[in-house]
Amino acid sequence: MRYQFIVAGSPSDRVAAAFPQLTVQPASDLGGMSLHGELTDQAAVRAVISTLDDLGLTLLELRQIPA
């Protein structure tokens, strides 16, 4: 399944390094940055959310997107 995480803040090398499996890019129309890509299961989704929390980032929205 493909997922998109909308997060407050601006993309950085630190964020990109923390999520090598996801594409990180600005999402100014959504008010932050977009992290998106293929995740294998719900445990992988929870791991991304946990890492966002560890980095002190605010998750604004989570979407499942068409492949």
N, C-alpha and C positions, 0 to 999 in steps of 0.2 A: 504494500500500500504506500501511496505517496502522501506526505503530510507537509503542511506549511505552518510554521510558527511565526507569529508577528510579535516582535519584541520591542520594547521601548529602548531608544538609544540609537547610536550610529554604528555601522559595521566597523570592525577593527581586526587587526591581525590576531589579537588574543582570542576573539570570538571565533574567527575562522579556524584557528588551531584547535580549539576545544571541540569543534564539530566537523572533522574531516569528511564525514559521510554526507554532509549537507552543503548546499550552495548558500552562501551568505551574501546578501545584497541590500542596498537601500530600498525602503518601501515608504517613501515620503508621502504618497497618497494615503497610506495607512498609519502614518505617524511614527515611524521607527524603522526597523530593519526586518527583512524577511529571511528566514532560514527554511529551506525546503529541499526535499529529496525523498528517496525511497527508504523506508524503515521496515524491518522484517516482521515485527510483531509489537504487541502492546508493551512488552517489557522494554523494547528499544525506545518507544515513545516516552515512557516513564523515565528512562535514563536521560533523555534529552531535557525533560522538564527538571529533573534533579540537578543536572549540570547548569542549566540556566539559573536555578536558585543558588547553587554554589558560587556562581559568578556575580551574584547580586543583581541579575537582570530581571526585569518585570515582563512576564508573559501577558500580552494583551489579547491574543487570540490564537486558537489552534484550529486548523481546518484539515479535513481529509480532502485531497484534490484528485481529480481524474488522472489516470495514468497516461 
